[in-house]
Amino acid sequence: MCQHQTPCPSADSADRDSARLVAHHPEQGWSLLCNGVLLFEDTGELLPDGRIIAPHRPLSGSQVMTAA
């Protein structure tokens, strides 16, 4: 799918979110990446094969606990 020199990561790779944007619709809350991944503003993803990746927001500073 990707035509870029230094191809974008595939939809199956761990760094799939670093692929280039093809379409960006912030008013609707989604972006289409070069590798066919639909990335939603809540950090959820829809992969080209139909698999769903649940939102994976990082914890805010107030939610992070340190070990004693």
All heavy atoms as TSV, in Angstrom:
chain	resi	resn	atom	element	x	y	z
A	1	MET	N	N	0.816	-1.190	0.000
A	1	MET	CA	C	0.000	0.000	0.000
A	1	MET	C	C	0.870	1.269	0.000
A	1	MET	O	O	0.584	2.214	-0.690
A	1	MET	CB	C	-0.926	-0.038	1.212
A	1	MET	CG	C	-1.857	1.136	1.300
A	1	MET	SD	S	-2.979	1.060	2.708
A	1	MET	CE	C	-4.259	0.035	2.046
A	2	CYS	N	N	1.923	1.314	0.802
A	2	CYS	CA	C	2.749	2.507	0.959
A	2	CYS	C	C	3.697	2.688	-0.220
A	2	CYS	O	O	4.397	1.767	-0.616
A	2	CYS	CB	C	3.545	2.420	2.254
A	2	CYS	SG	S	4.606	3.838	2.540
A	3	GLN	N	N	3.731	3.893	-0.762
A	3	GLN	CA	C	4.620	4.226	-1.877
A	3	GLN	C	C	5.786	5.111	-1.433
A	3	GLN	O	O	6.568	5.555	-2.265
A	3	GLN	CB	C	3.824	4.961	-2.966
A	3	GLN	CG	C	2.649	4.167	-3.509
A	3	GLN	CD	C	3.107	2.946	-4.290
A	3	GLN	OE1	O	4.076	2.985	-5.033
A	3	GLN	NE2	N	2.403	1.845	-4.103
A	4	HIS	N	N	5.908	5.401	-0.134
A	4	HIS	CA	C	6.958	6.301	0.360
A	4	HIS	C	C	8.320	5.626	0.339
A	4	HIS	O	O	8.429	4.422	0.539
A	4	HIS	CB	C	6.642	6.739	1.799
A	4	HIS	CG	C	5.381	7.521	1.912
A	4	HIS	ND1	N	4.257	7.022	2.526
A	4	HIS	CD2	C	5.066	8.761	1.469
A	4	HIS	CE1	C	3.305	7.932	2.472
A	4	HIS	NE2	N	3.762	8.987	1.822
A	5	GLN	N	N	9.346	6.439	0.095
A	5	GLN	CA	C	10.702	5.940	0.259
A	5	GLN	C	C	10.947	5.894	1.752
A	5	GLN	O	O	10.573	6.808	2.464
A	5	GLN	CB	C	11.714	6.845	-0.447
A	5	GLN	CG	C	11.693	6.709	-1.935
A	5	GLN	CD	C	11.958	5.270	-2.361
A	5	GLN	OE1	O	12.642	4.512	-1.682
A	5	GLN	NE2	N	11.402	4.881	-3.497
A	6	THR	N	N	11.571	4.817	2.203
A	6	THR	CA	C	11.540	4.404	3.596
A	6	THR	C	C	10.070	4.154	3.916
A	6	THR	O	O	9.366	5.020	4.444
A	6	THR	CB	C	12.137	5.445	4.566
A	6	THR	OG1	O	13.395	5.883	4.104
A	6	THR	CG2	C	12.262	4.842	5.946
A	7	PRO	N	N	9.583	3.001	3.518
A	7	PRO	CA	C	8.157	2.685	3.654
A	7	PRO	C	C	7.638	2.837	5.079
A	7	PRO	O	O	8.359	2.623	6.048
A	7	PRO	CB	C	8.070	1.230	3.218
A	7	PRO	CG	C	9.306	0.967	2.444
A	7	PRO	CD	C	10.353	1.893	2.966
A	8	CYS	N	N	6.396	3.202	5.175
A	8	CYS	CA	C	5.731	3.320	6.472
A	8	CYS	C	C	5.604	1.928	7.091
A	8	CYS	O	O	5.551	0.931	6.370
A	8	CYS	CB	C	4.342	3.922	6.292
A	8	CYS	SG	S	4.376	5.647	5.747
A	9	PRO	N	N	5.542	1.851	8.415
A	9	PRO	CA	C	5.367	0.549	9.056
A	9	PRO	C	C	4.037	-0.087	8.649
A	9	PRO	O	O	3.059	0.621	8.400
A	9	PRO	CB	C	5.367	0.862	10.549
A	9	PRO	CG	C	5.506	2.320	10.692
A	9	PRO	CD	C	5.625	2.940	9.354
A	10	SER	N	N	4.023	-1.388	8.592
A	10	SER	CA	C	2.794	-2.096	8.205
A	10	SER	C	C	1.762	-1.999	9.322
A	10	SER	O	O	2.077	-1.658	10.458
A	10	SER	CB	C	3.095	-3.565	7.914
A	10	SER	OG	O	3.348	-4.246	9.125
A	11	ALA	N	N	0.536	-2.337	8.993
A	11	ALA	CA	C	-0.547	-2.294	9.975
A	11	ALA	C	C	-0.351	-3.335	11.071
A	11	ALA	O	O	-0.926	-3.210	12.148
A	11	ALA	CB	C	-1.880	-2.518	9.270
A	12	ASP	N	N	0.482	-4.341	10.829
A	12	ASP	CA	C	0.724	-5.387	11.823
A	12	ASP	C	C	1.906	-5.094	12.744
A	12	ASP	O	O	2.102	-5.794	13.726
A	12	ASP	CB	C	0.977	-6.727	11.133
A	12	ASP	CG	C	-0.256	-7.243	10.432
A	12	ASP	OD1	O	-1.371	-7.036	10.968
A	12	ASP	OD2	O	-0.116	-7.833	9.352
A	13	SER	N	N	2.687	-4.059	12.435
A	13	SER	CA	C	3.861	-3.779	13.262
A	13	SER	C	C	3.483	-2.961	14.498
A	13	SER	O	O	2.460	-2.282	14.528
A	13	SER	CB	C	4.941	-3.065	12.447
A	13	SER	OG	O	4.489	-1.801	12.055
A	14	ALA	N	N	4.324	-3.053	15.517
A	14	ALA	CA	C	4.058	-2.373	16.785
A	14	ALA	C	C	4.044	-0.856	16.637
A	14	ALA	O	O	3.343	-0.163	17.368
A	14	ALA	CB	C	5.096	-2.791	17.820
A	15	ASP	N	N	4.794	-0.334	15.673
A	15	ASP	CA	C	4.861	1.122	15.479
A	15	ASP	C	C	3.966	1.605	14.335
A	15	ASP	O	O	4.228	2.610	13.701
A	15	ASP	CB	C	6.303	1.576	15.277
A	15	ASP	CG	C	6.953	0.957	14.058
A	15	ASP	OD1	O	6.420	-0.035	13.530
A	15	ASP	OD2	O	8.002	1.461	13.639
A	16	ARG	N	N	2.853	0.905	14.101
A	16	ARG	CA	C	1.940	1.237	13.005
A	16	ARG	C	C	1.431	2.673	13.068
A	16	ARG	O	O	1.130	3.272	12.061
A	16	ARG	CB	C	0.772	0.263	12.971
A	16	ARG	CG	C	-0.114	0.346	14.173
A	16	ARG	CD	C	-1.233	-0.685	14.103
A	16	ARG	NE	N	-1.639	-1.043	15.447
A	16	ARG	CZ	C	-1.255	-2.143	16.064
A	16	ARG	NH1	N	-0.514	-3.030	15.442
A	16	ARG	NH2	N	-1.636	-2.377	17.294
A	17	ASP	N	N	1.348	3.262	14.279
A	17	ASP	CA	C	0.844	4.629	14.435
A	17	ASP	C	C	1.783	5.680	13.841
A	17	ASP	O	O	1.383	6.822	13.668
A	17	ASP	CB	C	0.635	4.958	15.910
A	17	ASP	CG	C	-0.426	4.095	16.556
A	17	ASP	OD1	O	-1.117	3.349	15.832
A	17	ASP	OD2	O	-0.563	4.170	17.785
A	18	SER	N	N	3.008	5.307	13.530
A	18	SER	CA	C	3.958	6.275	12.992
A	18	SER	C	C	3.908	6.388	11.465
A	18	SER	O	O	4.691	7.129	10.878
A	18	SER	CB	C	5.384	5.951	13.450
A	18	SER	OG	O	5.779	4.692	12.954
A	19	ALA	N	N	2.983	5.690	10.824
A	19	ALA	CA	C	2.804	5.818	9.376
A	19	ALA	C	C	2.297	7.228	9.046
A	19	ALA	O	O	1.694	7.899	9.889
A	19	ALA	CB	C	1.812	4.771	8.866
A	20	ARG	N	N	2.540	7.663	7.827
A	20	ARG	CA	C	2.117	9.009	7.410
A	20	ARG	C	C	0.606	9.114	7.266
A	20	ARG	O	O	-0.072	8.159	6.933
A	20	ARG	CB	C	2.768	9.368	6.082
A	20	ARG	CG	C	4.257	9.503	6.192
A	20	ARG	CD	C	4.801	10.008	4.908
A	20	ARG	NE	N	6.256	9.962	4.930
A	20	ARG	CZ	C	7.006	10.543	4.031
A	20	ARG	NH1	N	6.457	11.179	3.011
A	20	ARG	NH2	N	8.311	10.467	4.122
A	21	LEU	N	N	0.103	10.332	7.508
A	21	LEU	CA	C	-1.326	10.604	7.349
A	21	LEU	C	C	-1.703	10.671	5.877
A	21	LEU	O	O	-0.990	11.273	5.080
A	21	LEU	CB	C	-1.686	11.940	7.989
A	21	LEU	CG	C	-1.696	12.009	9.500
A	21	LEU	CD1	C	-1.935	13.438	9.958
A	21	LEU	CD2	C	-2.746	11.093	10.070
A	22	VAL	N	N	-2.811	10.071	5.539
A	22	VAL	CA	C	-3.369	10.159	4.195
A	22	VAL	C	C	-4.577	11.092	4.218
A	22	VAL	O	O	-4.779	11.885	3.309
A	22	VAL	CB	C	-3.777	8.752	3.680
A	22	VAL	CG1	C	-4.491	8.839	2.354
A	22	VAL	CG2	C	-2.560	7.861	3.583
A	23	ALA	N	N	-5.370	10.977	5.283
A	23	ALA	CA	C	-6.545	11.840	5.464
A	23	ALA	C	C	-6.665	12.145	6.946
A	23	ALA	O	O	-6.423	11.275	7.789
A	23	ALA	CB	C	-7.803	11.146	4.963
A	24	HIS	N	N	-7.038	13.382	7.261
A	24	HIS	CA	C	-7.146	13.815	8.655
A	24	HIS	C	C	-8.449	14.580	8.817
A	24	HIS	O	O	-8.671	15.571	8.122
A	24	HIS	CB	C	-5.937	14.690	9.000
A	24	HIS	CG	C	-5.907	15.161	10.410
A	24	HIS	ND1	N	-5.861	14.306	11.473
A	24	HIS	CD2	C	-5.904	16.408	10.930
A	24	HIS	CE1	C	-5.832	15.011	12.594
A	24	HIS	NE2	N	-5.865	16.282	12.286
A	25	HIS	N	N	-9.305	14.106	9.685
A	25	HIS	CA	C	-10.607	14.742	9.920
A	25	HIS	C	C	-10.816	14.948	11.418
A	25	HIS	O	O	-11.577	14.216	12.055
A	25	HIS	CB	C	-11.737	13.894	9.326
A	25	HIS	CG	C	-11.690	13.856	7.840
A	25	HIS	ND1	N	-12.195	14.860	7.062
A	25	HIS	CD2	C	-11.160	12.943	6.994
A	25	HIS	CE1	C	-11.999	14.564	5.784
A	25	HIS	NE2	N	-11.368	13.412	5.723
A	26	PRO	N	N	-10.134	15.950	12.001
A	26	PRO	CA	C	-10.248	16.169	13.448
A	26	PRO	C	C	-11.667	16.508	13.885
A	26	PRO	O	O	-12.067	16.189	15.003
A	26	PRO	CB	C	-9.278	17.324	13.716
A	26	PRO	CG	C	-9.088	17.996	12.407
A	26	PRO	CD	C	-9.270	16.933	11.356
A	27	GLU	N	N	-12.445	17.115	12.999
A	27	GLU	CA	C	-13.826	17.446	13.350
A	27	GLU	C	C	-14.673	16.193	13.532
A	27	GLU	O	O	-15.698	16.217	14.208
A	27	GLU	CB	C	-14.450	18.378	12.300
A	27	GLU	CG	C	-14.756	17.734	10.969
A	27	GLU	CD	C	-13.580	17.512	10.018
A	27	GLU	OE1	O	-12.434	17.874	10.361
A	27	GLU	OE2	O	-13.810	16.950	8.935
A	28	GLN	N	N	-14.226	15.085	12.941
A	28	GLN	CA	C	-14.930	13.808	13.083
A	28	GLN	C	C	-14.190	12.856	14.018
A	28	GLN	O	O	-14.687	11.785	14.350
A	28	GLN	CB	C	-15.119	13.149	11.717
A	28	GLN	CG	C	-15.999	13.962	10.798
A	28	GLN	CD	C	-16.095	13.343	9.410
A	28	GLN	OE1	O	-15.480	12.325	9.111
A	28	GLN	NE2	N	-16.881	13.968	8.554
A	29	GLY	N	N	-12.979	13.229	14.400
A	29	GLY	CA	C	-12.229	12.434	15.378
A	29	GLY	C	C	-11.447	11.260	14.828
A	29	GLY	O	O	-11.146	10.333	15.560
A	30	TRP	N	N	-11.062	11.294	13.533
A	30	TRP	CA	C	-10.303	10.173	12.985
A	30	TRP	C	C	-9.294	10.636	11.946
A	30	TRP	O	O	-9.405	11.711	11.383
A	30	TRP	CB	C	-11.214	9.115	12.391
A	30	TRP	CG	C	-12.050	9.582	11.232
A	30	TRP	CD1	C	-13.289	10.153	11.301
A	30	TRP	CD2	C	-11.694	9.546	9.849
A	30	TRP	NE1	N	-13.730	10.459	10.038
A	30	TRP	CE2	C	-12.766	10.097	9.123
A	30	TRP	CE3	C	-10.582	9.105	9.141
A	30	TRP	CZ2	C	-12.758	10.212	7.736
A	30	TRP	CZ3	C	-10.576	9.219	7.767
A	30	TRP	CH2	C	-11.654	9.761	7.076
A	31	SER	N	N	-8.323	9.762	11.726
A	31	SER	CA	C	-7.313	9.958	10.680
A	31	SER	C	C	-7.057	8.623	10.001
A	31	SER	O	O	-7.102	7.571	10.643
A	31	SER	CB	C	-5.998	10.462	11.280
A	31	SER	OG	O	-6.171	11.705	11.896
A	32	LEU	N	N	-6.775	8.669	8.703
A	32	LEU	CA	C	-6.401	7.471	7.945
A	32	LEU	C	C	-4.904	7.527	7.716
A	32	LEU	O	O	-4.379	8.525	7.216
A	32	LEU	CB	C	-7.139	7.424	6.605
A	32	LEU	CG	C	-6.760	6.277	5.671
A	32	LEU	CD1	C	-7.110	4.928	6.298
A	32	LEU	CD2	C	-7.450	6.450	4.322
A	33	LEU	N	N	-4.222	6.455	8.087
A	33	LEU	CA	C	-2.780	6.378	7.898
A	33	LEU	C	C	-2.451	5.656	6.599
A	33	LEU	O	O	-3.278	4.931	6.044
A	33	LEU	CB	C	-2.138	5.649	9.086
A	33	LEU	CG	C	-2.415	6.255	10.461
A	33	LEU	CD1	C	-1.727	5.420	11.540
A	33	LEU	CD2	C	-1.977	7.699	10.526
A	34	CYS	N	N	-1.252	5.849	6.132
A	34	CYS	CA	C	-0.797	5.277	4.867
A	34	CYS	C	C	-0.907	3.751	4.831
A	34	CYS	O	O	-1.132	3.175	3.776
A	34	CYS	CB	C	0.645	5.713	4.627
A	34	CYS	SG	S	1.353	5.109	3.105
A	35	ASN	N	N	-0.767	3.115	5.973
A	35	ASN	CA	C	-0.823	1.658	6.038
A	35	ASN	C	C	-2.251	1.119	6.152
A	35	ASN	O	O	-2.459	-0.062	6.364
A	35	ASN	CB	C	0.038	1.140	7.194
A	35	ASN	CG	C	-0.334	1.758	8.527
A	35	ASN	OD1	O	-1.341	2.447	8.660
A	35	ASN	ND2	N	0.506	1.531	9.513
A	36	GLY	N	N	-3.256	2.001	6.019
A	36	GLY	CA	C	-4.640	1.578	6.033
A	36	GLY	C	C	-5.287	1.567	7.406
A	36	GLY	O	O	-6.451	1.200	7.550
A	37	VAL	N	N	-4.556	1.976	8.430
A	37	VAL	CA	C	-5.085	2.007	9.791
A	37	VAL	C	C	-5.927	3.271	9.977
A	37	VAL	O	O	-5.514	4.363	9.597
A	37	VAL	CB	C	-3.932	1.990	10.825
A	37	VAL	CG1	C	-4.452	2.222	12.240
A	37	VAL	CG2	C	-3.169	0.682	10.742
A	38	LEU	N	N	-7.123	3.098	10.541
A	38	LEU	CA	C	-7.933	4.244	10.967
A	38	LEU	C	C	-7.592	4.506	12.419
A	38	LEU	O	O	-7.750	3.629	13.274
A	38	LEU	CB	C	-9.425	3.931	10.858
A	38	LEU	CG	C	-10.070	4.200	9.519
A	38	LEU	CD1	C	-11.510	3.694	9.524
A	38	LEU	CD2	C	-10.032	5.658	9.173
A	39	LEU	N	N	-7.103	5.699	12.699
A	39	LEU	CA	C	-6.686	6.080	14.041
A	39	LEU	C	C	-7.697	7.076	14.579
A	39	LEU	O	O	-7.971	8.098	13.939
A	39	LEU	CB	C	-5.286	6.696	13.975
A	39	LEU	CG	C	-4.651	7.158	15.261
A	39	LEU	CD1	C	-4.451	5.993	16.212
A	39	LEU	CD2	C	-3.316	7.825	14.960
A	40	PHE	N	N	-8.283	6.776	15.740
A	40	PHE	CA	C	-9.295	7.632	16.333
A	40	PHE	C	C	-8.696	8.504	17.421
A	40	PHE	O	O	-7.687	8.138	18.024
A	40	PHE	CB	C	-10.442	6.780	16.878
A	40	PHE	CG	C	-11.150	6.017	15.801
A	40	PHE	CD1	C	-10.812	4.710	15.515
A	40	PHE	CD2	C	-12.123	6.624	15.034
A	40	PHE	CE1	C	-11.436	4.004	14.504
A	40	PHE	CE2	C	-12.761	5.935	14.008
A	40	PHE	CZ	C	-12.409	4.619	13.746
A	41	GLU	N	N	-9.321	9.657	17.686
A	41	GLU	CA	C	-8.755	10.618	18.632
A	41	GLU	C	C	-8.673	10.066	20.055
A	41	GLU	O	O	-7.875	10.547	20.849
A	41	GLU	CB	C	-9.523	11.928	18.617
A	41	GLU	CG	C	-10.922	11.838	19.156
A	41	GLU	CD	C	-11.656	13.160	19.095
A	41	GLU	OE1	O	-11.191	14.106	18.460
A	41	GLU	OE2	O	-12.729	13.223	19.700
A	42	ASP	N	N	-9.439	9.045	20.379
A	42	ASP	CA	C	-9.340	8.442	21.709
A	42	ASP	C	C	-8.224	7.399	21.774
A	42	ASP	O	O	-8.097	6.691	22.755
A	42	ASP	CB	C	-10.667	7.814	22.133
A	42	ASP	CG	C	-11.049	6.581	21.330
A	42	ASP	OD1	O	-10.364	6.270	20.330
A	42	ASP	OD2	O	-12.045	5.940	21.682
A	43	THR	N	N	-7.410	7.314	20.723
A	43	THR	CA	C	-6.277	6.409	20.518
A	43	THR	C	C	-6.693	4.985	20.167
A	43	THR	O	O	-5.844	4.112	20.078
A	43	THR	CB	C	-5.276	6.375	21.708
A	43	THR	OG1	O	-5.887	5.759	22.837
A	43	THR	CG2	C	-4.766	7.764	22.048
A	44	GLY	N	N	-7.974	4.752	19.927
A	44	GLY	CA	C	-8.407	3.462	19.411
A	44	GLY	C	C	-8.043	3.362	17.933
A	44	GLY	O	O	-7.787	4.369	17.276
A	45	GLU	N	N	-8.003	2.140	17.425
A	45	GLU	CA	C	-7.606	1.926	16.031
A	45	GLU	C	C	-8.484	0.852	15.390
A	45	GLU	O	O	-8.941	-0.070	16.067
A	45	GLU	CB	C	-6.149	1.476	15.954
A	45	GLU	CG	C	-5.186	2.469	16.538
A	45	GLU	CD	C	-3.776	1.920	16.626
A	45	GLU	OE1	O	-3.442	0.960	15.896
A	45	GLU	OE2	O	-3.004	2.449	17.436
A	46	LEU	N	N	-8.687	0.982	14.099
A	46	LEU	CA	C	-9.333	-0.035	13.291
A	46	LEU	C	C	-8.324	-0.433	12.220
A	46	LEU	O	O	-7.909	0.401	11.416
A	46	LEU	CB	C	-10.615	0.496	12.656
A	46	LEU	CG	C	-11.396	-0.467	11.769
A	46	LEU	CD1	C	-11.837	-1.688	12.570
A	46	LEU	CD2	C	-12.592	0.236	11.154
A	47	LEU	N	N	-7.907	-1.692	12.247
A	47	LEU	CA	C	-6.901	-2.174	11.299
A	47	LEU	C	C	-7.570	-2.557	9.983
A	47	LEU	O	O	-8.772	-2.837	9.938
A	47	LEU	CB	C	-6.156	-3.364	11.898
A	47	LEU	CG	C	-5.448	-3.102	13.231
A	47	LEU	CD1	C	-4.690	-4.346	13.679
A	47	LEU	CD2	C	-4.527	-1.903	13.159
A	48	PRO	N	N	-6.798	-2.589	8.893
A	48	PRO	CA	C	-7.382	-2.892	7.579
A	48	PRO	C	C	-8.099	-4.233	7.501
A	48	PRO	O	O	-9.031	-4.394	6.726
A	48	PRO	CB	C	-6.177	-2.871	6.632
A	48	PRO	CG	C	-5.130	-2.110	7.327
A	48	PRO	CD	C	-5.376	-2.278	8.792
A	49	ASP	N	N	-7.688	-5.190	8.316
A	49	ASP	CA	C	-8.337	-6.504	8.280
A	49	ASP	C	C	-9.574	-6.579	9.176
A	49	ASP	O	O	-10.164	-7.641	9.329
A	49	ASP	CB	C	-7.344	-7.607	8.632
A	49	ASP	CG	C	-6.810	-7.505	10.054
A	49	ASP	OD1	O	-7.246	-6.602	10.811
A	49	ASP	OD2	O	-5.952	-8.325	10.413
A	50	GLY	N	N	-9.961	-5.447	9.790
A	50	GLY	CA	C	-11.158	-5.394	10.609
A	50	GLY	C	C	-10.928	-5.558	12.100
A	50	GLY	O	O	-11.853	-5.409	12.887
A	51	ARG	N	N	-9.691	-5.872	12.490
A	51	ARG	CA	C	-9.413	-5.996	13.926
A	51	ARG	C	C	-9.499	-4.626	14.587
A	51	ARG	O	O	-9.207	-3.608	13.979
A	51	ARG	CB	C	-8.019	-6.580	14.171
A	51	ARG	CG	C	-7.938	-8.052	13.861
A	51	ARG	CD	C	-6.572	-8.598	14.173
A	51	ARG	NE	N	-5.636	-8.044	13.182
A	51	ARG	CZ	C	-4.336	-7.896	13.403
A	51	ARG	NH1	N	-3.801	-8.242	14.547
A	51	ARG	NH2	N	-3.562	-7.396	12.463
A	52	ILE	N	N	-9.896	-4.638	15.843
A	52	ILE	CA	C	-10.033	-3.410	16.623
A	52	ILE	C	C	-8.950	-3.386	17.695
A	52	ILE	O	O	-8.730	-4.380	18.382
A	52	ILE	CB	C	-11.424	-3.341	17.288
A	52	ILE	CG1	C	-12.506	-3.297	16.207
A	52	ILE	CG2	C	-11.525	-2.154	18.235
A	52	ILE	CD1	C	-13.898	-3.476	16.737
A	53	ILE	N	N	-8.288	-2.243	17.826
A	53	ILE	CA	C	-7.329	-2.025	18.904
A	53	ILE	C	C	-7.990	-1.039	19.862
A	53	ILE	O	O	-8.339	0.076	19.465
A	53	ILE	CB	C	-5.996	-1.434	18.380
A	53	ILE	CG1	C	-5.413	-2.311	17.265
A	53	ILE	CG2	C	-5.015	-1.232	19.524
A	53	ILE	CD1	C	-4.997	-3.691	17.663
A	54	ALA	N	N	-8.188	-1.464	21.096
A	54	ALA	CA	C	-8.854	-0.618	22.085
A	54	ALA	C	C	-8.017	0.625	22.374
A	54	ALA	O	O	-6.787	0.613	22.199
A	54	ALA	CB	C	-9.066	-1.410	23.370
A	55	PRO	N	N	-8.652	1.711	22.793
A	55	PRO	CA	C	-7.906	2.918	23.153
A	55	PRO	C	C	-6.812	2.604	24.166
A	55	PRO	O	O	-6.999	1.776	25.059
A	55	PRO	CB	C	-8.976	3.830	23.764
A	55	PRO	CG	C	-10.242	3.386	23.139
A	55	PRO	CD	C	-10.091	1.898	22.973
A	56	HIS	N	N	-5.669	3.247	24.004
A	56	HIS	CA	C	-4.511	3.011	24.876
A	56	HIS	C	C	-3.884	4.338	25.291
A	56	HIS	O	O	-2.726	4.599	25.029
A	56	HIS	CB	C	-3.489	2.090	24.210
A	56	HIS	CG	C	-3.157	2.472	22.797
A	56	HIS	ND1	N	-3.955	2.086	21.740
A	56	HIS	CD2	C	-2.158	3.199	22.269
A	56	HIS	CE1	C	-3.429	2.567	20.614
A	56	HIS	NE2	N	-2.345	3.240	20.907
A	57	ARG	N	N	-4.721	5.153	25.928
A	57	ARG	CA	C	-4.254	6.458	26.391
A	57	ARG	C	C	-3.206	6.276	27.477
A	57	ARG	O	O	-3.359	5.432	28.361
A	57	ARG	CB	C	-5.411	7.267	26.960
A	57	ARG	CG	C	-6.441	7.622	25.959
A	57	ARG	CD	C	-7.484	8.516	26.618
A	57	ARG	NE	N	-8.677	8.500	25.808
A	57	ARG	CZ	C	-9.863	8.118	26.220
A	57	ARG	NH1	N	-10.046	7.743	27.451
A	57	ARG	NH2	N	-10.879	8.129	25.407
A	58	PRO	N	N	-2.175	7.127	27.464
A	58	PRO	CA	C	-1.206	7.082	28.565
A	58	PRO	C	C	-1.851	7.631	29.838
A	58	PRO	O	O	-2.771	8.442	29.774
A	58	PRO	CB	C	-0.068	7.982	28.085
A	58	PRO	CG	C	-0.680	8.853	27.048
A	58	PRO	CD	C	-1.817	8.093	26.447
A	59	LEU	N	N	-1.396	7.160	30.954
A	59	LEU	CA	C	-1.902	7.653	32.230
A	59	LEU	C	C	-1.436	9.089	32.453
A	59	LEU	O	O	-0.297	9.432	32.149
A	59	LEU	CB	C	-1.395	6.784	33.378
A	59	LEU	CG	C	-1.877	5.330	33.390
A	59	LEU	CD1	C	-1.191	4.567	34.513
A	59	LEU	CD2	C	-3.375	5.275	33.556
A	60	SER	N	N	-2.289	9.908	33.008
A	60	SER	CA	C	-1.886	11.273	33.340
A	60	SER	C	C	-1.018	11.218	34.596
A	60	SER	O	O	-1.010	10.228	35.328
A	60	SER	CB	C	-3.102	12.171	33.571
A	60	SER	OG	O	-3.784	11.759	34.731
A	61	GLY	N	N	-0.307	12.274	34.864
A	61	GLY	CA	C	0.590	12.331	36.009
A	61	GLY	C	C	-0.102	12.043	37.330
A	61	GLY	O	O	0.477	11.460	38.232
A	62	SER	N	N	-1.369	12.421	37.459
A	62	SER	CA	C	-2.089	12.191	38.709
A	62	SER	C	C	-2.499	10.733	38.877
A	62	SER	O	O	-2.850	10.318	39.981
A	62	SER	CB	C	-3.318	13.083	38.782
A	62	SER	OG	O	-4.224	12.749	37.753
A	63	GLN	N	N	-2.453	9.934	37.825
A	63	GLN	CA	C	-2.859	8.539	37.891
A	63	GLN	C	C	-1.672	7.584	38.007
A	63	GLN	O	O	-1.856	6.410	38.205
A	63	GLN	CB	C	-3.681	8.154	36.673
A	63	GLN	CG	C	-5.002	8.887	36.587
A	63	GLN	CD	C	-5.725	8.574	35.294
A	63	GLN	OE1	O	-5.098	8.537	34.226
A	63	GLN	NE2	N	-7.021	8.366	35.369
A	64	VAL	N	N	-0.467	8.097	37.881
A	64	VAL	CA	C	0.717	7.256	37.918
A	64	VAL	C	C	1.100	7.011	39.370
A	64	VAL	O	O	1.164	7.926	40.177
A	64	VAL	CB	C	1.896	7.913	37.161
A	64	VAL	CG1	C	3.161	7.093	37.308
A	64	VAL	CG2	C	1.529	8.091	35.707
A	65	MET	N	N	1.349	5.745	39.707
A	65	MET	CA	C	1.762	5.403	41.067
A	65	MET	C	C	3.222	4.984	41.047
A	65	MET	O	O	3.680	4.378	40.093
A	65	MET	CB	C	0.926	4.259	41.608
A	65	MET	CG	C	-0.514	4.586	41.793
A	65	MET	SD	S	-1.321	3.162	42.520
A	65	MET	CE	C	-2.999	3.744	42.501
A	66	THR	N	N	3.920	5.294	42.105
A	66	THR	CA	C	5.310	4.870	42.226
A	66	THR	C	C	5.402	3.774	43.268
A	66	THR	O	O	4.625	3.754	44.243
A	66	THR	CB	C	6.216	6.052	42.608
A	66	THR	OG1	O	5.712	6.625	43.824
A	66	THR	CG2	C	6.252	7.106	41.531
A	67	ALA	N	N	6.326	2.873	43.074
A	67	ALA	CA	C	6.518	1.785	44.025
A	67	ALA	C	C	7.161	2.331	45.303
A	67	ALA	O	O	7.994	3.235	45.262
A	67	ALA	CB	C	7.396	0.709	43.410
A	68	ALA	N	N	6.776	1.772	46.416
A	68	ALA	CA	C	7.320	2.240	47.707
A	68	ALA	C	C	8.648	1.614	47.982
A	68	ALA	O	O	9.057	0.637	47.480
A	68	ALA	CB	C	6.332	1.899	48.824
